[in-house]
Amino acid sequence: MKHKKVKKRIFTSGGKNLVLLGLASIVISAATTGVSLAIYHNSGDIYLDRSRPGYLPDEKEIEEENDKQEEEYVFEKSGKITMDVIDEYLEKIQVDVRALDTYEKPFDENLLSDERLGIPSSDEGDGNSM
Amino acid sequence: MKRSGLTICVVFAVVLQFLGVDLVSAVELTGEQSTAVITHCDAIKEDLRKVQKEDSRVRVYLGGYYEAILTKFITPLNVRLVENNLSSAGLVENQNKYVEARTLFVNDFVSYQQALEELVNMGCKEEPGEFYDKLQLVQQKRKIMSQDVLKMRNLISEHVKLVNNLKGRL
């Protein structure tokens, strides 16, 4: 009998509602986080995001990025166009073009070729199809 | 009768395509190839993970320069040319092609990375045949990426050439 009275005191209607509110907010936040993650993954944004663990830029990349920002050049949208302006434009754009060319073979096909992965080509095989 | 059969096949193919089922003709794996996939499974997976990370780095590097070339050079130049009544149809067309190619580069990269991630998560020891089919799909998508990069580079070269030609009009 005594025990019942104590229980009643702990779970008053206000306390019960508070617990329900807490649980409901946890469920809602878990559901919305799940939906957000699903959208993040299915939209492909995850593959463009380098802030995820394991894909963070290394120190060298950060230094390169800082150097790039220091040498920021933007061609003016207004003003006269002369030979000197065009020459300067071509000189500046070549800096970025040269930087692009430093990657000799981006997405080199050979990097994932069968030979590279140690899989013999079908004509080298014994002809026994699986 | 033949016609209705053909129609059913076409509809079926369209539905499969819509559902994201790849209709890549699967090349049957030879015994030697299957053994190689199972034997080198861990090494292949390790290589794939390395490539996945490196490609992510390359995408950010190239994408950053593609963006910079567009916003710092191509767009402001075309605006300034219009202001000076020197607008060139060739340069505007080149800009439009450049924007389209850059969007394609990003979309193709996402598609390639999705396929690569699926491949990394597949069991090469349990399903060597399916693993190899997926690998071939990834190889195709990587080839498309390589072509996209080449296309971007050609458009930049074309832009530089058109700007050089502009000198003759000054």
Interface residues (C-beta under 8 A of the other chain):
Chain A: G44 Y47 L48 R50 G54 Y55 P57 E61 Y73 V74 F75 E76 K77 S78 G79 K80 I81 T82 M83 I86 Y89 L90 K92 I93 Q94 D96 V97 A99 L100 D101 Y103 K105 P106 F107 D108 E109 L111 L112 S113 D114 R116 L117 G118 I119 P120 S122 E124 G125 D126 G127 N128 S129 M130
Chain B: V27 E28 L29 T30 G31 E32 Q33 S34 A36 V37 T39 H40 A43 I44 D47 L48 V51 K53 D55 S56 R57 V58 R59 V60 Y61 L62 Y65 A68 I69 T71 K72 F73 P76 L77 V79 R80 L81 E83 N84 L86 V106 N107 F109 V110 S111 Q113 Q114 E117 P128 G129 Y132 L135 V138 Q139 R142 K143 M145 S146 V149 R153 I156 V160 V163 N164 L166 K167 L170
